[in-house]
Every structure is written in C-alpha cells, then in structure tokens.
Amino acid sequence: MLRATLWIWMMTAAVWAGMATAQQQSWVQVEAQPTLAEAQERASAYAAAFPDVVGYQLGSRWYGIALGPYDAAEAAQRLADLRRENLIPGDSYLTDGTNFREQFWPVGGAQTVPMATPLAPDVPVEVAPLADLPPQAAPATPTAPAIDTLPEETVAEARRSEAALSREERQDLQRALQWDGYYTAAIDGAFGPGTRSSMAAYQSAMGLEPTGILTMRQRDMLVANWRADAAEYGFETLSEPESGIEITLPLALVQFDHYEPPFVHYAPKTPGGMQVILISQPGDRAALSGLYDVLQSLTIVPQDGARALSEQSFEINGDSSTTRSYAYAETRAGLVKGYILVWSPDQADLASRVLAQMQSSFRAIGSRVLDPGMVPMTDATRRGLLAGLDVRRPKLTGSGFYVDATGRVLTSADTVATCGRITLDGVTEASVTFADAATGTALLKPGTPLAPPAFAGFQTAPDRVGSQVAVAGYTYGDSLPAPVITFGLLEDVQGLNGEPGVKRLGIRTLPGDAGGPVLDGTGAVLGMLMPRAADPARVLPEGVEFARSAATLQQMLVARGIDLAASAPGGALAPEALTRKATGMTVLVSCWE
C-alpha cells in the first residue's frame, strides 16, 4: 500500500513538474498562412535565416510559423531584438503555444505540440520500502501547485482570478487590447460589454474559445506582448510646458528637435523615420480655419485624403505614394492646439499604433501657448507661421483677370498648358474651359462660384497712342499678397510687322505679369499682357512688350457664349482708384504638378 501511494505521489509530482516546465515556454510567432503549402514555403524561407523555426496548425485552422521555444524572458528579449533589427514583421508577437495543434515544420518533426514532458509509463521505478528509509527522508505530503503552473483555467477559475486583479492591472489589459486594435472605449478598468467583446475577439484571433473572459495565461501573454511593443516604441506621456500640451509620443522613434512658434518639432531618430509636430498658438475659430488652409499648402500634407473642418476643430488626412500624414487641431478659450504625425507608406502599421496613442492621450493643459519671441523669426515666417516646414510650391505661376461676375478668369494659355491642377489665388481650384491657340489665351472656371471684387470692363473708346497704361500682375508669384501695378505707355496698336489684334507697349514687366490685364487711365481693359516670345535669334530690347487687344478678346469670348461687360464712359481715375480697380480684378494663377 505504501509503495503504491508513493508511486502515485511521484507520478503526480512529475506531471506537475513537467507542466510547470512547459508553462514557462514561449515562442515568437512571426506569420500565419491560410494554406499548408504557403506556410511550408514561408517556413522554409525563415529557416534559411533562423535555426529554430517551427510550424504548427493553429486552432483557427491557419498555419502558424514561430521561433523557439524559449523561456518567457528570453522570448520577450528575442522578440524585441528581431523587431528592432527589422528581421521579422512588426506585428510578430509572443505566444505560449496554447493554440498550437499538429506540427508541420520541420518536415518529419514531432506531430504534437510539446506542451509537457511526457512520462514513460513502461519504465519501472524502484522505490525503497518506507521501513528502509531514514526517518528524515520520509516523503512529505505533496502540496497543491500554484495557480500559475496550471495548464489552463476553466471559465469559472478565470473569472475568480480576474476578480483579484487590481484596477491598474485591469486598465493594463484594456490598454493591451486597445494596442492590438480590439478595444476602442475608455481605459477605466471596468469590464463591461465592450471589454468583454474585445476579449472574445482577441481569443478568436488567437484560435481560442471566445469566452470573453481571459485566463491567467492569456492575460499574461496579451500584456507581455503589449509591454514588449511599448518598450520598442518608447512611449512616454509628455507634459510639454512651453506649448501647454500633454501627449504620449514614441520617444524611441522621435526626439525633440527645436521650437519654432507655433510649432514644436520632434525629428526622426533614424533617416526616413516618422516625425511629430505639435501646434500651439493663440486664436479663435477664424485662426483655426486659417491654420486649416495653411497646413494644406505644406509638402508634408499631401492633397489627397479625407479632411473635415468644424467650428471647434479640424482633421486632415494626407495621402500620396511617398508621404502620409494626419493633422488635428482644436480651439478652446482663445487657444489653438494640435499635432501632426508624418510617416511613409511602408510605416503604416507602425503609424497606426503611434497615432492611436497620440489621439487618445492628447489634451491641452493650462493657458500657455508658444511665444513667437522665443526664437528669431523672419517676416515671411511671421506672416505664414510656417517655421521649419516646406510649403508646397507650384511649378509655375502667372496672372489672370476676372471677366464676369461668376469669377471666370482669362489668362495666358502658356501658364496652364501643362498643369495637373490649377488654383486661383492659391486657394480656389479651377479648370480650363477652353484654350485658344490663335490668341494664346485660356479661360478658367472656378470649382466653386466666386464673387470677385471687380471684373473687366472692356475698352470701347478709341485707342490713344502715347497715352499712359497700367499692367496689373503677380510679378513675383505668391511672394507678395497682392498684384504689382506697373505703368507704361501705349506705343502702337499693331505688331512690329503690322499684325492686327496686338498692341505694343513701352513698359518693363516680368514673366509673372503675363496674363494680367492692361488698363487705360479710365480703368477700362484694353488688352491682356502676353508672354515674351522665346526666340533666341531675335531678342527685343527691354521695355518692349505686347498685349492681345480687347477687341480680339471680346470677339473670342462672345463667340463661345460668354457675356461681357463694356466699360462705362468716364474720365481718368485717380492713381489710387485705378490701382484699387486693377487689384480687384487681377488673379494669381498657379499651375501645380
């Protein structure tokens, strides 16, 4: 009887020891494939780089590829090292093998998951009689194993062990579920329907029974993976005192670079990495709307992507083949605060996790904003509030002018000949209604109706050669906020070779003025300035320019059904009135890639 009892005790102790050993094993799961053929191909590829590749069918009927086994600490370190060196996918994670089924790799390997060291029942065990044992060697009654060595808990046991968790431990579980994309509600430590659903979704994804109650082992593995990721990203919650912003940032990936109001720049730690920009400035709804427009002129904010502006906040998603970004800002109590995350398309998974942390943690603190006096700023920086950022530039700019009350614009055909996109005054999208090769002109239609402050009244009075004329144009592109008015003389009403429909001017202009209106002293439009001819064999002297005549322009436009206004008879305008009228009708035409 004693020998039998001792045999049972030793068998039980060995089983518990084997299970305890097995529970300490972990693997780094790197991939899962839907078919055996695909999984074997990928396992073979990994085996060329790693000596410890294993493959098991999963409970989800997919086929998992893993590295290991290791003890728990070694597995966590291995995962962090390999991901940091980009040797395995960024979404690789730790697993304890609970969902491993039949082994398919290495080919010819064991067919069952090594969950415990099996006992060999056929091997006899020699046990001395109790009477032969010294008194001090008598076996003690075996104690029950600790719960963390159990192979798995029942739902009831899992519920009981869950009840013993502290509030911080419960919040960590929610954070880990949120990190993996299963949980989107508040981190409050309360396990309501939302948390239960996310737990069940996590269990299903792992090939486990979706009970909605995580066992101790499942909780430990979930949190361990989250902590490994958090360590790799280096997330820290910063209270940025100068800007008055609190936010969680991945300080293993970005680092503080400099202040240039209204921005705080966090630069990538490695070339080509993501960057973060915090926004902090005084302002109300109008300032928020202005910032919304300004940010979309930056190279880090591609034109494609969803965006929305409300009374209190805005969101901008930028998406191109080379750059992606997300910008958010809000206004409260006269302060505008927000942030921008910029990444490349191949960093999409990384960015989604970083952005989730930034969105959930961002908040304005206090009443402080960045002070423009913190750093020296140029006049251009003060005007645009774009310190340290590259503004998206058009490939070409020219001038044009409004020809009717709906905001249609006449310009030089050369300015818009090769545009992927056209804007008026840098903001309003426009399209080419027609381009006329004979006159070298093009008519643009705004994407949204405009109410121009002034539009052309075409000349009806006879030309007076030798009279003063004015050309309005964006001589320096978008460097100045308004057109430049240049004065000169009407020298002839035909070309140098007698060409009709052309007027020769004695005036000094620059290429940016081409397409602008030419006005007489009464404010009537007598023509449109044409680009200087590119003829290397014949270079005209400075101060000789040509304009397409008003009569030619009118004839062309009316033939296409455009109603035009004629200038009202009147005397010469005062210089300031003439300037005001010319400025009101002149438009910056920008040609973009």
C-alpha positions as CSV (number, residue, x, y, z in Angstrom):
1,M,0.0,0.0,0.0
2,L,2.8,2.4,0.9
3,R,4.7,1.6,-2.3
4,A,1.6,2.2,-4.4
5,T,0.9,5.5,-2.6
6,L,4.5,6.6,-3.1
7,W,4.3,5.7,-6.7
8,I,1.2,7.8,-7.2
9,W,2.8,10.7,-5.4
10,M,5.9,10.6,-7.6
11,M,3.9,10.3,-10.8
12,T,1.8,13.3,-9.7
13,A,4.8,15.4,-8.8
14,A,6.5,14.5,-12.1
15,V,3.4,15.6,-14.1
16,W,3.2,18.8,-12.2
17,A,6.9,19.5,-12.8
18,G,6.5,18.7,-16.5
19,M,3.6,21.0,-16.7
20,A,5.3,23.8,-14.8
21,T,8.3,23.5,-17.2
22,A,6.0,23.6,-20.2
23,Q,4.2,26.7,-18.9
24,Q,7.5,28.6,-18.9
25,Q,8.0,28.0,-22.6
26,S,7.2,30.8,-25.1
27,W,7.5,31.2,-28.9
28,V,7.8,34.2,-31.2
29,Q,5.1,33.9,-33.7
30,V,6.1,35.6,-36.9
31,E,3.5,34.7,-39.5
32,A,0.3,32.8,-40.2
33,Q,-0.8,31.5,-43.6
34,P,-4.2,30.1,-44.7
35,T,-2.8,27.0,-46.5
36,L,-0.2,24.4,-45.7
37,A,1.7,24.9,-48.9
38,E,2.0,28.6,-48.3
39,A,3.1,28.0,-44.7
40,Q,5.7,25.5,-45.7
41,E,7.1,27.8,-48.3
42,R,7.4,30.7,-45.7
43,A,8.8,28.4,-43.0
44,S,11.5,27.3,-45.4
45,A,12.4,30.9,-46.1
46,Y,12.6,31.7,-42.4
47,A,14.6,28.5,-41.8
48,A,17.3,29.9,-44.1
49,A,17.8,32.7,-41.6
50,F,16.9,31.2,-38.2
51,P,17.9,27.8,-36.8
52,D,14.8,27.4,-34.5
53,V,11.9,27.7,-36.9
54,V,8.8,25.6,-36.1
55,G,5.4,25.5,-37.6
56,Y,2.1,24.3,-36.2
57,Q,-1.5,24.2,-37.4
58,L,-3.5,26.7,-35.3
59,G,-6.8,26.4,-33.6
60,S,-8.1,28.9,-36.2
61,R,-7.2,26.3,-39.0
62,W,-4.5,28.6,-40.2
63,Y,-0.8,27.6,-40.1
64,G,1.5,29.5,-37.7
65,I,5.2,30.0,-38.1
66,A,7.2,30.6,-35.0
67,L,10.7,30.8,-33.5
68,G,11.5,28.9,-30.3
69,P,10.8,27.7,-27.8
70,Y,12.4,30.0,-25.2
71,D,11.8,30.7,-21.6
72,A,9.5,33.7,-21.1
73,A,12.2,36.4,-20.5
74,E,14.3,35.1,-23.4
75,A,11.3,35.1,-25.8
76,A,10.4,38.7,-24.9
77,Q,14.0,39.9,-25.5
78,R,14.2,37.9,-28.7
79,L,11.0,39.5,-30.0
80,A,12.3,43.0,-29.2
81,D,15.7,42.4,-30.8
82,L,14.4,40.9,-34.0
83,R,11.7,43.6,-34.5
84,R,14.2,46.4,-33.8
85,E,16.5,45.0,-36.5
86,N,13.5,44.6,-38.9
87,L,14.3,40.9,-39.3
88,I,10.7,39.8,-38.6
89,P,7.3,41.5,-39.3
90,G,6.4,44.4,-37.0
91,D,3.2,42.6,-35.8
92,S,5.0,39.5,-34.6
93,Y,4.1,38.5,-31.0
94,L,4.7,36.2,-28.2
95,T,2.7,33.0,-27.7
96,D,2.7,30.2,-25.2
97,G,1.6,27.6,-27.7
98,T,-1.9,27.2,-26.4
99,N,-3.4,27.3,-29.9
100,F,-0.7,25.1,-31.5
101,R,-2.1,21.8,-32.9
102,E,-0.3,19.4,-35.3
103,Q,3.3,20.3,-36.2
104,F,4.1,20.7,-39.9
105,W,7.7,22.1,-39.7
106,P,10.4,20.9,-39.6
107,V,9.2,18.3,-42.1
108,G,9.2,15.0,-40.3
109,G,9.2,16.7,-36.9
110,A,7.1,15.8,-33.9
111,Q,3.3,15.8,-34.7
112,T,2.1,17.2,-31.4
113,V,2.9,20.4,-29.6
114,P,5.4,20.0,-26.8
115,M,3.0,21.0,-24.0
116,A,4.7,18.9,-21.3
117,T,7.5,16.4,-20.9
118,P,5.7,13.0,-21.2
119,L,6.3,10.3,-18.7
120,A,7.4,6.9,-19.9
121,P,4.9,4.5,-18.2
122,D,6.8,1.4,-19.2
123,V,9.9,2.4,-17.3
124,P,9.9,0.7,-13.8
125,V,10.6,3.0,-10.9
126,E,12.5,1.5,-7.9
127,V,11.2,2.7,-4.6
128,A,12.6,1.5,-1.3
129,P,10.2,0.4,1.4
130,L,9.4,3.0,4.0
131,A,11.0,1.0,6.7
132,D,14.3,1.2,4.8
133,L,14.3,5.0,4.6
134,P,15.9,7.1,7.2
135,P,13.3,9.0,9.3
136,Q,14.3,12.4,8.0
137,A,13.9,11.2,4.4
138,A,10.2,10.3,4.7
139,P,8.2,12.0,1.9
140,A,6.1,14.9,2.9
141,T,2.5,15.2,1.7
142,P,2.6,16.9,-1.7
143,T,1.1,20.4,-1.7
144,A,-1.1,21.7,-4.5
145,P,0.7,23.5,-7.2
146,A,0.4,27.3,-7.5
147,I,-2.3,28.5,-9.9
148,D,0.3,30.0,-12.4
149,T,1.6,26.5,-13.1
150,L,-1.9,25.1,-14.1
151,P,-2.1,24.1,-17.8
152,E,-5.2,26.3,-18.2
153,E,-8.1,27.7,-16.2
154,T,-11.8,26.9,-16.6
155,V,-14.1,29.9,-17.2
156,A,-15.1,29.9,-13.6
157,E,-11.5,29.8,-12.4
158,A,-10.6,32.6,-14.9
159,R,-13.4,34.7,-13.5
160,R,-12.2,34.2,-10.0
161,S,-8.6,35.0,-10.8
162,E,-9.7,38.1,-12.8
163,A,-11.6,39.4,-9.8
164,A,-8.4,39.5,-7.9
165,L,-6.8,42.0,-10.3
166,S,-6.1,45.5,-9.2
167,R,-7.6,48.5,-11.0
168,E,-4.2,49.2,-12.7
169,E,-3.9,45.6,-13.9
170,R,-7.4,45.8,-15.4
171,Q,-6.5,49.0,-17.1
172,D,-3.4,47.5,-18.5
173,L,-5.5,44.7,-20.0
174,Q,-7.7,47.3,-21.7
175,R,-4.6,49.1,-22.9
176,A,-3.1,45.9,-24.3
177,L,-6.4,45.1,-26.1
178,Q,-6.6,48.7,-27.4
179,W,-3.0,48.4,-28.7
180,D,-3.9,45.3,-30.7
181,G,-6.9,47.0,-32.1
182,Y,-9.6,45.1,-30.3
183,Y,-10.7,47.8,-27.8
184,T,-11.7,51.4,-28.5
185,A,-13.5,52.6,-25.4
186,A,-12.3,54.4,-22.3
187,I,-9.4,53.0,-20.2
188,D,-11.4,52.8,-17.0
189,G,-10.7,49.3,-15.6
190,A,-14.4,48.4,-15.8
191,F,-15.0,45.2,-17.7
192,G,-18.3,45.9,-19.3
193,P,-19.8,44.6,-22.6
194,G,-17.3,46.5,-24.7
195,T,-14.3,45.0,-22.9
196,R,-15.9,41.5,-22.9
197,S,-16.5,41.7,-26.7
198,S,-12.9,42.8,-27.3
199,M,-11.6,39.9,-25.1
200,A,-13.7,37.5,-27.1
201,A,-12.4,39.0,-30.4
202,Y,-8.8,38.6,-29.1
203,Q,-9.4,35.0,-28.2
204,S,-11.0,34.2,-31.6
205,A,-8.0,35.8,-33.4
206,M,-5.6,33.6,-31.3
207,G,-7.6,30.5,-32.2
208,L,-9.0,30.2,-28.6
209,E,-12.5,29.7,-27.4
210,P,-14.1,33.1,-27.3
211,T,-15.5,33.1,-23.8
212,G,-15.0,36.9,-23.2
213,I,-13.1,36.1,-20.0
214,L,-9.3,35.8,-20.4
215,T,-7.5,33.1,-18.4
216,M,-4.4,34.0,-16.4
217,R,-2.1,32.7,-19.2
218,Q,-4.0,34.6,-21.8
219,R,-3.8,37.8,-19.8
220,D,-0.1,37.3,-19.2
221,M,0.6,36.7,-22.9
222,L,-1.5,39.7,-24.0
223,V,0.1,42.1,-21.6
224,A,3.6,40.7,-22.3
225,N,3.2,41.4,-26.0
226,W,1.9,44.9,-25.3
227,R,4.8,45.7,-22.9
228,A,7.3,44.4,-25.5
229,D,5.8,46.7,-28.1
230,A,5.7,49.7,-25.7
231,A,9.4,49.2,-24.9
232,E,10.2,49.1,-28.6
233,Y,8.3,52.3,-29.3
234,G,9.4,54.0,-26.1
235,F,6.0,55.6,-25.4
236,E,6.1,58.3,-22.8
237,T,3.5,60.8,-21.8
238,L,4.9,64.3,-22.0
239,S,3.7,67.5,-20.4
240,E,5.2,70.0,-22.8
241,P,5.4,73.1,-20.7
242,E,6.2,75.7,-23.4
243,S,3.3,74.7,-25.7
244,G,0.8,73.7,-23.0
245,I,0.2,70.3,-24.4
246,E,0.1,66.8,-22.9
247,I,0.6,63.9,-25.3
248,T,2.1,60.4,-25.5
249,L,4.9,60.1,-28.0
250,P,7.1,57.2,-29.2
251,L,10.5,58.6,-27.9
252,A,12.3,55.5,-29.2
253,L,11.4,56.7,-32.7
254,V,11.4,60.5,-32.4
255,Q,13.3,63.1,-30.4
256,F,12.8,66.8,-29.5
257,D,14.5,68.9,-32.1
258,H,13.5,72.6,-31.7
259,Y,10.9,75.2,-31.1
260,E,9.8,77.5,-33.9
261,P,6.4,79.0,-32.9
262,P,3.7,77.9,-33.4
263,F,5.4,74.5,-33.7
264,V,7.3,72.1,-31.6
265,H,9.4,69.8,-33.8
266,Y,10.2,66.2,-33.0
267,A,12.6,64.8,-35.6
268,P,13.0,61.1,-36.5
269,K,15.8,59.3,-34.8
270,T,16.7,57.4,-37.9
271,P,16.7,58.6,-41.5
272,G,13.3,58.3,-43.2
273,G,11.6,57.8,-39.8
274,M,8.3,59.4,-38.8
275,Q,8.2,62.9,-37.4
276,V,5.8,64.7,-35.0
277,I,4.9,68.4,-34.8
278,L,2.9,69.9,-32.0
279,I,0.8,73.1,-32.7
280,S,0.3,75.8,-30.1
281,Q,-0.8,79.4,-30.9
282,P,-3.4,81.9,-29.7
283,G,-6.5,82.1,-31.8
284,D,-10.2,81.6,-32.3
285,R,-12.4,79.9,-34.9
286,A,-11.0,82.3,-37.6
287,A,-7.4,81.4,-36.7
288,L,-8.3,77.7,-36.7
289,S,-9.8,78.0,-40.2
290,G,-6.7,79.9,-41.4
291,L,-4.4,77.2,-40.0
292,Y,-6.6,74.5,-41.7
293,D,-5.9,76.2,-45.1
294,V,-2.2,76.9,-44.4
295,L,-1.4,73.3,-43.4
296,Q,-2.7,72.0,-46.7
297,S,-0.1,74.1,-48.5
298,L,2.7,72.1,-46.8
299,T,4.6,69.4,-48.6
300,I,4.1,67.1,-45.5
301,V,0.3,67.3,-46.1
302,P,-0.4,65.6,-49.5
303,Q,-3.5,66.8,-51.4
304,D,-5.3,63.5,-51.4
305,G,-7.1,62.2,-48.3
306,A,-10.2,62.9,-46.2
307,R,-10.4,66.1,-44.3
308,A,-13.0,68.0,-42.3
309,L,-13.4,71.4,-40.6
310,S,-15.9,72.2,-37.9
311,E,-16.4,75.2,-35.7
312,Q,-14.1,73.9,-33.0
313,S,-11.6,71.5,-34.7
314,F,-10.3,70.0,-37.9
315,E,-8.8,66.8,-39.1
316,I,-6.6,66.4,-42.3
317,N,-5.5,63.1,-43.7
318,G,-2.8,63.4,-46.4
319,D,-2.0,60.5,-48.7
320,S,0.4,60.2,-51.5
321,S,2.8,57.5,-52.9
322,T,5.6,58.9,-50.8
323,T,4.1,60.6,-47.8
324,R,1.2,60.2,-45.4
325,S,0.2,62.5,-42.6
326,Y,-2.5,63.2,-40.1
327,A,-3.2,66.7,-38.6
328,Y,-5.6,67.6,-35.8
329,A,-6.2,70.9,-34.1
330,E,-8.9,72.4,-31.9
331,T,-9.6,75.8,-30.5
332,R,-10.7,76.4,-26.9
333,A,-10.7,79.5,-24.8
334,G,-8.9,81.5,-27.4
335,L,-6.1,78.9,-27.9
336,V,-5.4,76.7,-30.9
337,K,-3.5,73.5,-30.1
338,G,-3.0,70.3,-32.0
339,Y,-0.5,67.9,-33.6
340,I,0.8,66.4,-36.9
341,L,2.2,62.9,-37.5
342,V,4.1,62.3,-40.7
343,W,5.2,58.9,-42.0
344,S,5.9,57.0,-45.2
345,P,3.5,54.4,-46.7
346,D,5.8,51.5,-45.6
347,Q,5.4,52.6,-42.0
348,A,1.6,52.2,-42.0
349,D,1.3,49.6,-39.2
350,L,3.8,51.5,-37.0
351,A,2.0,54.8,-37.6
352,S,-1.5,53.4,-36.8
353,R,-0.3,52.4,-33.4
354,V,1.5,55.6,-32.7
355,L,-1.4,57.7,-33.9
356,A,-3.8,55.8,-31.7
357,Q,-1.7,56.6,-28.7
358,M,-1.4,60.3,-29.7
359,Q,-5.2,60.6,-30.3
360,S,-6.2,59.0,-27.0
361,S,-3.7,61.0,-24.9
362,F,-3.7,64.5,-26.5
363,R,-5.0,67.3,-24.3
364,A,-4.4,71.0,-23.8
365,I,-3.1,71.9,-20.4
366,G,-3.1,75.4,-18.9
367,S,-3.3,78.7,-20.8
368,R,0.2,78.7,-22.2
369,V,1.0,78.9,-25.9
370,L,4.3,79.2,-27.8
371,D,5.6,82.7,-27.6
372,P,6.8,84.0,-31.0
373,G,9.6,85.8,-29.2
374,M,11.2,82.5,-28.2
375,V,13.2,82.4,-31.4
376,P,14.2,84.9,-34.1
377,M,11.7,84.8,-37.0
378,T,11.8,86.3,-40.5
379,D,8.9,88.4,-41.8
380,A,7.8,85.5,-44.0
381,T,7.7,83.2,-41.0
382,R,5.6,85.7,-39.0
383,R,3.2,86.1,-41.9
384,G,2.7,82.4,-42.6
385,L,3.5,80.8,-39.3
386,L,5.3,78.0,-41.2
387,A,8.7,78.0,-39.4
388,G,10.7,74.9,-40.2
389,L,8.2,73.5,-42.7
390,D,8.4,73.4,-46.5
391,V,5.5,75.0,-48.3
392,R,4.2,73.1,-51.3
393,R,5.2,75.2,-54.3
394,P,3.5,75.4,-57.7
395,K,5.7,74.6,-60.7
396,L,4.6,77.8,-62.4
397,T,2.7,81.0,-61.6
398,G,1.2,83.6,-63.8
399,S,-1.5,86.3,-63.8
400,G,-5.1,86.5,-65.0
401,F,-8.2,88.6,-64.5
402,Y,-11.9,88.2,-63.9
403,V,-14.1,88.7,-66.9
404,D,-17.5,88.3,-65.4
405,A,-19.4,88.3,-62.1
406,T,-19.3,84.4,-61.7
407,G,-15.5,84.5,-61.3
408,R,-14.3,83.2,-64.7
409,V,-10.7,84.1,-65.4
410,L,-8.9,84.9,-68.6
411,T,-5.1,84.1,-68.6
412,S,-2.2,83.1,-70.9
413,A,-2.5,79.7,-72.4
414,D,1.2,79.1,-71.7
415,T,0.6,79.4,-68.0
416,V,-1.9,76.5,-67.8
417,A,-0.7,74.3,-70.7
418,T,0.9,71.5,-68.6
419,C,-0.9,71.7,-65.2
420,G,-2.0,68.8,-63.3
421,R,-4.0,71.1,-61.1
422,I,-4.8,74.9,-61.2
423,T,-5.7,77.2,-58.4
424,L,-6.8,80.8,-58.3
425,D,-5.2,83.0,-55.6
426,G,-3.6,79.8,-54.2
427,V,-7.0,78.5,-52.8
428,T,-9.8,78.0,-55.3
429,E,-9.5,75.0,-57.6
430,A,-10.1,75.9,-61.3
431,S,-10.4,74.1,-64.6
432,V,-9.7,75.1,-68.2
433,T,-12.9,75.8,-70.0
434,F,-11.1,76.3,-73.3
435,A,-7.6,77.3,-74.6
436,D,-7.4,79.3,-77.8
437,A,-4.2,78.7,-79.8
438,A,-4.8,81.6,-82.2
439,T,-4.8,84.3,-79.4
440,G,-2.7,82.4,-76.9
441,T,-5.4,82.7,-74.2
442,A,-7.3,80.3,-71.9
443,L,-10.5,80.7,-69.9
444,L,-10.6,79.2,-66.4
445,K,-13.7,78.3,-64.5
446,P,-13.6,78.2,-60.7
447,G,-14.6,75.0,-59.0
448,T,-16.9,76.9,-56.6
449,P,-18.7,80.1,-57.6
450,L,-16.8,83.3,-56.7
451,A,-17.9,86.9,-56.2
452,P,-14.9,88.9,-57.4
453,P,-14.4,92.4,-56.0
454,A,-14.1,93.6,-59.6
455,F,-14.1,92.3,-63.2
456,A,-13.1,93.6,-66.5
457,G,-15.0,96.3,-68.4
458,F,-13.6,96.1,-71.9
459,Q,-12.5,99.3,-73.7
460,T,-15.0,100.9,-76.1
461,A,-13.3,104.3,-76.7
462,P,-10.7,104.6,-79.4
463,D,-7.0,103.9,-78.6
464,R,-4.8,106.9,-78.0
465,V,-1.2,106.1,-78.9
466,G,1.2,107.6,-76.4
467,S,-1.3,107.5,-73.5
468,Q,-0.4,106.0,-70.2
469,V,-1.4,102.4,-69.4
470,A,-1.1,100.2,-66.4
471,V,-0.4,96.4,-66.2
472,A,-1.6,94.5,-63.1
473,G,0.2,91.2,-62.4
474,Y,1.7,88.9,-59.8
475,T,5.2,89.9,-60.8
476,Y,6.8,87.9,-58.0
477,G,4.4,85.0,-57.9
478,D,2.9,84.3,-54.4
479,S,5.8,86.1,-52.6
480,L,3.6,89.2,-52.3
481,P,0.0,89.1,-51.1
482,A,-1.3,91.5,-53.9
483,P,-0.5,92.2,-57.5
484,V,2.0,94.8,-58.6
485,I,0.9,97.7,-60.7
486,T,3.4,98.7,-63.4
487,F,2.9,101.9,-65.5
488,G,4.0,102.5,-69.1
489,L,2.8,103.8,-72.5
490,L,0.7,102.5,-75.4
491,E,3.2,102.8,-78.3
492,D,1.3,101.2,-81.1
493,V,-2.0,99.3,-82.0
494,Q,-0.3,96.7,-84.1
495,G,2.7,94.3,-84.0
496,L,6.1,95.2,-85.3
497,N,5.2,93.6,-88.6
498,G,1.8,95.2,-88.7
499,E,0.0,92.3,-87.1
500,P,-3.6,93.2,-86.2
501,G,-5.2,92.4,-82.8
502,V,-1.9,93.2,-81.0
503,K,-0.9,96.4,-79.1
504,R,2.7,97.3,-78.5
505,L,3.6,98.7,-75.1
506,G,6.5,100.6,-73.8
507,I,6.8,99.1,-70.3
508,R,9.1,96.9,-68.2
509,T,7.4,93.7,-66.9
510,L,8.5,90.3,-65.6
511,P,7.3,86.8,-66.7
512,G,4.9,86.6,-63.7
513,D,2.9,89.6,-65.2
514,A,1.9,87.6,-68.3
515,G,-1.8,87.1,-68.5
516,G,-2.6,90.2,-66.4
517,P,-4.9,93.0,-67.6
518,V,-3.7,96.1,-69.3
519,L,-5.8,99.1,-68.3
520,D,-6.1,102.6,-69.7
521,G,-6.4,105.7,-67.5
522,T,-10.2,105.3,-67.1
523,G,-9.8,101.7,-65.8
524,A,-11.0,100.1,-69.0
525,V,-9.3,96.9,-70.1
526,L,-7.6,97.5,-73.4
527,G,-5.8,94.1,-73.6
528,M,-4.1,91.2,-71.9
529,L,-0.3,91.1,-71.5
530,M,1.2,88.3,-73.5
531,P,4.3,86.3,-72.5
532,R,7.6,87.5,-74.1
533,A,8.4,85.4,-77.2
534,A,11.1,82.8,-76.7
535,D,13.1,83.4,-80.0
536,P,16.9,83.1,-79.4
537,A,17.5,84.5,-82.9
538,R,15.6,87.7,-82.1
539,V,15.8,89.4,-78.7
540,L,13.8,92.6,-78.3
541,P,15.1,95.5,-76.2
542,E,14.0,95.9,-72.7
543,G,10.7,97.7,-72.3
544,V,9.1,96.3,-75.4
545,E,6.0,94.1,-74.6
546,F,2.8,93.2,-76.4
547,A,-0.8,92.8,-75.4
548,R,-3.7,90.9,-77.1
549,S,-6.2,93.6,-77.9
550,A,-9.6,94.0,-76.1
551,A,-11.5,93.7,-79.4
552,T,-9.8,90.4,-80.2
553,L,-10.5,89.1,-76.7
554,Q,-14.2,90.2,-76.8
555,Q,-14.8,88.5,-80.2
556,M,-13.3,85.2,-79.0
557,L,-15.2,85.2,-75.7
558,V,-18.6,86.2,-77.2
559,A,-18.3,83.5,-79.9
560,R,-18.1,81.0,-77.0
561,G,-21.2,82.4,-75.3
562,I,-19.5,84.4,-72.6
563,D,-21.4,87.6,-71.7
564,L,-19.0,90.5,-71.3
565,A,-19.4,94.0,-69.8
566,A,-18.2,97.1,-71.6
567,S,-16.5,99.9,-69.7
568,A,-18.7,102.8,-68.8
569,P,-17.7,106.1,-70.2
570,G,-15.8,108.2,-67.8
571,G,-12.8,110.3,-67.2
572,A,-9.3,109.4,-65.9
573,L,-9.2,107.8,-62.5
574,A,-7.0,109.0,-59.7
575,P,-4.0,106.7,-59.2
576,E,-5.3,105.1,-56.1
577,A,-8.7,104.4,-57.7
578,L,-7.1,102.9,-60.7
579,T,-4.9,100.8,-58.5
580,R,-7.9,99.6,-56.5
581,K,-9.8,98.6,-59.6
582,A,-6.8,96.8,-61.2
583,T,-6.1,94.9,-58.0
584,G,-9.7,93.8,-57.5
585,M,-9.9,92.1,-60.9
586,T,-6.4,90.6,-61.0
587,V,-5.9,86.9,-60.0
588,L,-2.8,84.8,-59.2
589,V,-2.9,81.7,-61.4
590,S,-0.9,78.8,-60.0
591,C,0.0,75.7,-62.0
592,W,0.7,72.5,-60.0
593,E,2.1,69.1,-60.9
